[in-house]
C-alpha cells in the first residue's frame, strides 16, 4: 500500500492533535518523521508525546539544519505523497523538494508559506520553495492571499485551516451563556473594582511589539489600579521586557503546555490581547470563551478569521497603545449588550471549522491520490 510521509524539521507541540487525527484516518497511512531542530523557543514533540512519531538525528551548520536518514527515505518509491513544513533553513527540506520535483512526485508544503505584504529576501526564497511544491496547504484566506501575492497560481493553494486542541468538549458542553456571563462579570469587576487581567500567549520576540502592550497596560492601571498582565511564552525579547518592566503587575510564566493550567489563565483573564500580530491565540481564546483585543493587521494569521468583532472581539490599529486603551473601553461598553444567541452561534460556527479533526480531514482530501 502506498503511504504519505509528513516530515518537519521539528513538530511544534501544538501540532500534536492534528497529527494524531491524521494517523487515525482510514485509507492510505501517514508516517510522521521529524528532526530535533526546534526554532523560536517552541517546545517540539518527541516520541513520548505522540505514538508513531519517529525522530531523526539533526546536524546544524549555523542557521541551517540537515536531518539525517530522511532524504533518501522521502525520495524512495514507498511514498506517493510527501508533506513538508515550509522551512527555508532546512537543507533536508530543500533536498526533498528538489529531488521529488525532478522525479515528478507529489510534494506539499503545510503551514505559513509567506506573509502578506512581505517583500523581503526571505519571502522570495520562500516563493522559490512554494513553486517547487505540487501544492500548498495553508491555514486560511489570509495565508492563501499571501501565498499568491508574488504570482503563484492560486490553484496550487488549498485552505485546510489550523487548530491546536480539540474543540469537541467545548461544543458538547454548550456552556456559551455561562462564558458570556463570565466575560460580563469580568468587565463589571474591572469597572467597579479596578480588577483587570490581561493575557498574552505566544513567542516573546521583538517583532511581537510586546513593549507596546506593557505600556498600554501601565496606562490602564491609572484607571484600573489592580490591573495585571500574564505573559505566557518565551523568546529573545524576554530579558529586555523584564528589565524595562520589573513591576510586580507584569508576570512572566514561561511556556505552559499543560492544558488545564493554560485553561486557568484564559478563564481568569478579562481579555486576551496581542499588540501587533495575532494567529493561533485567537482560536485558543475563542475556545475558552475569553474576549480578544485583536490588532487589525493584514499580516495577522488566518486564525483571526474565526473571531467576530463586536461579539467576542474588538479590533484596534496594530502597534498603537492608545488603540489598545480604546479597544478595552469599547469592549466594556459592548459586552453588556451582546446577544447570547449571537455569542453562541459565532463561537460554535468557528470552533467547528477550526478543529483538529477537520484540519486532518482537509489535509487528507487535499493530498489524496
C-alpha positions as CSV (number, residue, x, y, z in Angstrom):
1,X,0.0,0.0,0.0
2,X,1.3,3.5,-0.9
3,X,1.8,5.8,2.0
4,X,2.1,9.5,2.8
5,X,5.1,10.9,4.7
6,X,4.8,14.0,6.8
7,X,8.2,15.5,7.7
8,X,9.1,18.6,9.7
9,X,12.4,19.9,10.9
10,X,10.6,19.7,14.3
11,X,6.9,19.3,15.0
12,X,5.8,22.1,17.3
13,X,3.8,20.9,20.3
14,X,0.6,22.4,19.1
15,X,0.6,20.1,16.1
16,X,0.0,17.0,18.3
17,X,-3.8,16.6,18.0
18,X,-3.8,17.3,14.2
19,X,-1.1,14.7,13.7
20,X,-2.9,12.3,16.0
21,X,-6.0,12.6,13.9
22,X,-4.1,12.2,10.6
23,X,-2.8,8.8,11.9
24,X,-6.3,7.7,12.7
25,X,-7.8,8.4,9.3
26,X,-8.8,5.3,7.3
27,X,-7.1,4.5,4.0
28,X,-3.6,5.5,2.9
29,X,-1.5,5.7,6.1
30,X,0.6,8.6,7.3
31,X,4.1,8.2,8.5
32,X,5.4,11.0,10.8
33,X,9.1,11.9,10.9
34,X,10.8,15.0,12.5
35,X,14.2,16.3,13.3
36,X,15.3,17.9,16.6
37,X,15.9,21.4,15.3
38,X,13.2,23.3,17.2
39,X,13.1,27.0,16.5
40,X,11.5,30.1,18.0
41,X,11.8,28.7,21.6
42,X,8.8,26.4,21.0
43,X,8.8,23.0,22.6
44,X,9.0,20.3,20.0
45,X,7.2,16.9,20.0
46,X,9.3,13.7,20.6
47,X,8.5,10.0,20.5
48,X,7.0,10.1,24.0
49,X,4.5,12.8,23.0
50,X,3.0,11.0,20.0
51,X,2.8,7.3,19.2
52,X,4.3,6.5,15.8
53,X,6.4,9.7,15.6
54,X,10.0,9.0,14.5
55,X,12.8,11.4,15.4
56,X,15.9,11.5,13.3
57,X,19.3,13.0,14.2
58,X,19.9,16.6,13.3
59,X,23.1,18.2,12.2
60,X,23.4,22.0,12.3
61,X,25.7,24.5,10.5
62,X,25.0,28.0,11.6
63,X,21.3,28.7,11.0
64,X,20.9,25.7,8.6
65,X,20.0,22.2,9.6
66,X,20.2,18.8,8.0
67,X,18.2,15.8,9.3
68,X,19.9,12.5,8.6
69,X,18.3,9.5,7.1
70,X,15.2,11.4,5.9
71,X,16.1,12.5,2.4
72,X,16.7,9.1,0.9
73,X,13.5,7.8,2.6
74,X,11.4,10.7,1.3
75,X,12.8,10.1,-2.3
76,X,12.0,6.4,-2.2
77,X,9.2,4.7,-4.1
78,X,7.4,4.0,-0.8
79,X,5.7,7.4,-0.6
80,X,3.3,8.6,-3.3
81,X,2.9,11.8,-1.4
82,X,5.2,13.8,1.0
83,X,4.1,16.7,3.1
84,X,6.8,19.1,4.4
85,X,7.0,22.1,6.7
86,X,7.9,25.3,4.7
87,X,11.3,25.6,6.4
88,X,13.7,27.7,4.3
89,X,16.6,27.0,6.6
90,X,16.2,23.2,6.4
91,X,18.6,21.8,3.9
92,X,17.0,18.4,4.0
93,X,13.6,20.0,3.1
94,X,15.2,21.6,0.1
95,X,16.8,18.3,-1.0
96,X,13.4,16.5,-0.7
97,X,11.6,19.2,-2.6
98,X,14.1,19.4,-5.5
99,X,14.5,15.6,-5.7
100,X,10.8,14.9,-5.8
101,X,10.3,17.7,-8.3
102,X,12.8,16.2,-10.7
103,X,11.2,12.8,-10.2
104,X,7.7,14.4,-10.7
105,X,6.4,13.2,-7.4
106,X,3.7,14.8,-5.3
107,X,5.1,17.1,-2.6
108,X,3.1,19.6,-0.5
109,X,4.1,22.3,1.9
110,X,1.9,22.6,5.0
111,X,2.0,25.8,7.0
112,X,2.6,29.5,6.6
113,X,4.1,30.0,3.1
114,X,4.5,33.7,3.2
115,X,3.1,36.8,4.9
116,X,1.0,39.3,3.1
117,X,2.9,42.4,2.1
118,X,6.3,40.8,2.8
119,X,8.8,41.6,0.1
120,X,12.0,40.6,1.9
121,X,14.7,38.3,0.6
122,X,13.3,35.5,2.9
123,X,9.9,35.9,1.3
124,X,11.4,35.5,-2.2
125,X,13.3,32.4,-1.1
126,X,10.0,31.1,0.3
127,X,8.4,31.7,-3.1
128,X,11.0,29.5,-4.8
129,X,10.2,26.8,-2.3
130,X,6.5,27.3,-2.9
131,X,6.9,26.9,-6.7
132,X,8.9,23.7,-6.3
133,X,5.9,22.1,-4.4
134,X,3.0,20.4,-6.0
135,X,0.7,22.4,-3.7
136,X,0.4,24.4,-0.6
137,X,-1.7,23.6,2.5
138,X,-2.4,26.9,4.2
139,X,-4.3,28.0,7.3
140,X,-6.9,30.3,5.8
141,X,-7.8,33.1,3.4
142,X,-5.0,35.4,4.6
143,X,-2.3,32.9,4.0
144,X,-3.8,31.9,0.7
145,X,-3.7,35.6,-0.4
146,X,-0.1,35.9,0.9
147,X,1.0,32.8,-0.9
148,X,-0.3,34.1,-4.3
149,X,0.9,37.7,-3.9
150,X,4.1,37.1,-5.9
151,X,2.3,35.4,-8.8
152,X,1.9,31.8,-7.7
153,X,-1.0,30.0,-9.3
154,X,-4.0,30.1,-6.9
155,X,-5.0,26.6,-8.0
156,X,-1.9,25.3,-6.1
157,X,-3.2,26.6,-2.8
158,X,-5.7,24.8,-0.5
159,X,-7.0,26.2,2.7
160,X,-7.0,23.5,5.4
161,X,-7.5,25.8,8.5
162,X,-5.5,25.4,11.7
163,X,-6.1,24.1,15.2
164,X,-4.3,23.2,18.5
165,X,-6.6,21.4,20.9
166,X,-9.8,19.6,20.2
167,X,-13.0,21.7,20.5
168,X,-15.2,18.7,20.9
169,X,-15.6,19.2,24.7
170,X,-16.4,22.9,24.3
171,X,-19.1,22.3,21.7
172,X,-20.6,19.4,23.6
173,X,-20.7,21.3,26.9
174,X,-23.0,24.0,25.5
175,X,-21.6,26.5,28.1
176,X,-21.8,29.5,25.9
177,X,-24.2,31.5,28.0
178,X,-22.0,30.8,31.0
179,X,-18.9,32.0,29.2
180,X,-20.7,35.2,28.1
181,X,-21.8,35.8,31.7
182,X,-18.2,35.3,32.9
183,X,-17.0,37.9,30.4
184,X,-19.6,40.3,31.6
185,X,-18.7,39.7,35.3
186,X,-15.0,40.3,34.5
187,X,-15.9,43.6,32.8
188,X,-18.0,44.7,35.7
189,X,-15.2,43.9,38.2
190,X,-12.8,46.0,36.1
191,X,-15.2,49.0,36.1
192,X,-16.2,48.8,39.7
193,X,-13.1,47.4,41.5
194,X,-10.3,48.2,39.1
195,X,-9.6,44.4,38.8
196,X,-8.4,43.9,35.2
197,X,-6.4,40.9,33.9
198,X,-4.7,40.9,30.5
199,X,-3.3,37.7,28.9
200,X,-0.8,37.2,26.1
201,X,0.3,33.7,25.0
202,X,3.0,33.3,22.4
203,X,6.6,34.0,21.5
204,X,8.2,36.9,23.4
205,X,10.1,38.1,20.4
206,X,10.9,41.7,19.4
207,X,8.6,41.6,16.3
208,X,5.6,41.0,18.6
209,X,6.0,44.6,19.9
210,X,5.1,43.5,23.5
211,X,6.6,46.7,24.9
212,X,3.5,48.4,23.3
213,X,1.2,46.1,25.2
214,X,3.0,46.6,28.5
215,X,3.0,50.4,28.2
216,X,-0.7,50.2,27.4
217,X,-1.2,48.1,30.5
218,X,0.7,50.7,32.5
219,X,-1.7,53.3,31.3
220,X,-4.8,51.1,32.0
221,X,-3.5,50.8,35.6
222,X,-4.2,54.5,36.0
223,X,-7.9,53.9,35.7
224,X,-8.0,50.2,36.8
225,X,-5.4,50.1,39.6
226,X,-5.4,46.4,40.2
227,X,-4.6,45.6,36.5
228,X,-2.1,42.8,35.9
229,X,-0.8,41.1,32.8
230,X,0.2,37.5,32.4
231,X,2.8,36.7,29.7
232,X,3.0,33.0,28.7
233,X,5.8,32.1,26.4
234,X,9.4,32.8,25.8
235,X,11.7,34.5,23.3
236,X,14.5,36.8,22.5
237,X,12.8,39.9,24.0
238,X,12.1,38.4,27.4
239,X,15.2,39.8,29.1
240,X,14.6,43.3,27.8
241,X,11.0,43.2,28.8
242,X,11.9,42.0,32.3
243,X,14.5,44.8,32.6
244,X,12.2,47.6,31.3
245,X,9.1,46.4,33.2
246,X,10.3,45.0,36.5
247,X,7.0,45.7,38.3
248,X,5.0,43.0,40.1
249,X,2.0,43.5,37.8
250,X,4.0,42.1,34.9
251,X,4.1,38.3,35.4
252,X,6.3,36.1,33.3
253,X,5.3,32.4,33.3
254,X,7.4,30.9,30.5
255,X,5.8,28.3,28.3
256,X,2.8,26.5,29.7
257,X,1.9,23.2,28.0
258,X,-0.4,21.6,30.5
259,X,-3.9,22.2,29.1
260,X,-5.6,22.5,32.5
261,X,-3.1,25.1,33.7
262,X,-3.3,27.0,30.5
263,X,-7.1,27.0,30.6
264,X,-6.9,28.5,34.1
265,X,-5.1,31.6,32.7
266,X,-7.6,32.0,30.0
267,X,-10.6,31.7,32.3
268,X,-9.1,34.2,34.7
269,X,-8.4,36.8,32.0
270,X,-10.6,39.8,31.4
271,X,-9.5,39.7,27.8
272,X,-6.6,38.4,25.6
273,X,-4.5,40.8,23.7
274,X,-1.6,40.7,21.2
275,X,-0.4,44.2,20.3
276,X,0.8,43.8,16.7
277,X,0.1,40.4,15.2
278,X,-2.1,37.5,16.1
279,X,-2.5,33.9,15.0
280,X,-3.5,30.7,16.9
281,X,-4.0,32.7,20.1
282,X,-7.4,33.8,18.6
283,X,-8.6,30.1,18.5
284,X,-7.4,29.4,22.0
285,X,-9.2,32.4,23.4
286,X,-12.4,31.5,21.5
287,X,-12.3,28.0,22.9
288,X,-12.0,29.4,26.4
289,X,-14.8,32.0,25.8
290,X,-12.4,34.8,26.6
291,X,-12.8,38.1,24.7
292,X,-10.0,39.2,22.4
293,X,-8.5,42.6,21.6
294,X,-7.1,41.9,18.1
295,X,-4.8,44.1,16.0
296,X,-6.3,45.0,12.7
297,X,-3.1,43.9,10.9
298,X,-3.2,42.5,7.3
299,X,-0.3,40.3,8.3
300,X,-2.3,38.5,11.0
301,X,-2.6,34.8,10.8
302,X,-5.8,33.4,9.3
303,X,-6.9,32.2,12.7
304,X,-8.3,35.7,13.4
305,X,-10.9,35.0,10.8
306,X,-12.6,32.9,13.4
307,X,-13.3,36.0,15.6
308,X,-16.5,38.1,15.3
309,X,-15.9,41.8,16.1
310,X,-18.5,43.2,18.5
311,X,-19.4,39.7,19.7
312,X,-16.2,38.2,21.0
313,X,-13.5,40.6,19.8
314,X,-12.6,44.3,19.3
315,X,-10.2,45.5,16.7
316,X,-7.6,48.2,17.1
317,X,-4.8,49.7,14.9
318,X,-1.7,47.4,15.2
319,X,1.1,48.6,17.5
320,X,-0.8,51.5,19.0
321,X,-1.0,51.9,22.8
322,X,-4.0,54.3,22.5
323,X,-5.7,51.8,20.2
324,X,-5.5,49.1,22.9
325,X,-6.9,51.5,25.5
326,X,-9.8,52.5,23.3
327,X,-10.4,48.8,22.4
328,X,-10.6,47.9,26.1
329,X,-13.1,50.7,26.8
330,X,-15.1,49.7,23.7
331,X,-15.3,46.1,25.0
332,X,-16.5,47.2,28.4
333,X,-19.3,49.2,26.7
334,X,-20.3,46.5,24.3
335,X,-20.2,43.4,26.5
336,X,-23.4,44.1,28.4
337,X,-25.4,44.4,25.1
338,X,-24.2,41.2,23.4
339,X,-27.0,38.8,22.5
340,X,-26.5,35.3,24.0
341,X,-27.7,33.6,20.8
342,X,-25.3,35.6,18.6
343,X,-22.4,34.8,21.0
344,X,-23.2,31.1,20.9
345,X,-23.5,30.9,17.1
346,X,-20.3,32.9,16.5
347,X,-18.4,30.6,18.8
348,X,-19.8,27.3,17.7
349,X,-19.5,28.0,13.9
350,X,-15.9,29.0,14.2
351,X,-14.8,26.2,16.6
352,X,-16.5,23.6,14.3
353,X,-14.3,24.7,11.5
354,X,-11.0,25.4,13.3
355,X,-10.7,21.9,14.9
356,X,-8.0,19.2,14.6
357,X,-10.5,16.7,13.2
358,X,-11.5,19.0,10.4
359,X,-7.9,20.1,9.7
360,X,-6.8,16.5,9.4
361,X,-9.7,15.6,7.1
362,X,-8.9,18.6,4.9
363,X,-5.3,17.6,4.6
364,X,-6.4,14.1,3.6
365,X,-8.8,15.5,0.9
366,X,-6.2,17.9,-0.5
367,X,-3.4,15.3,-0.8
368,X,-5.4,12.3,-1.8
369,X,-4.1,10.5,-4.9
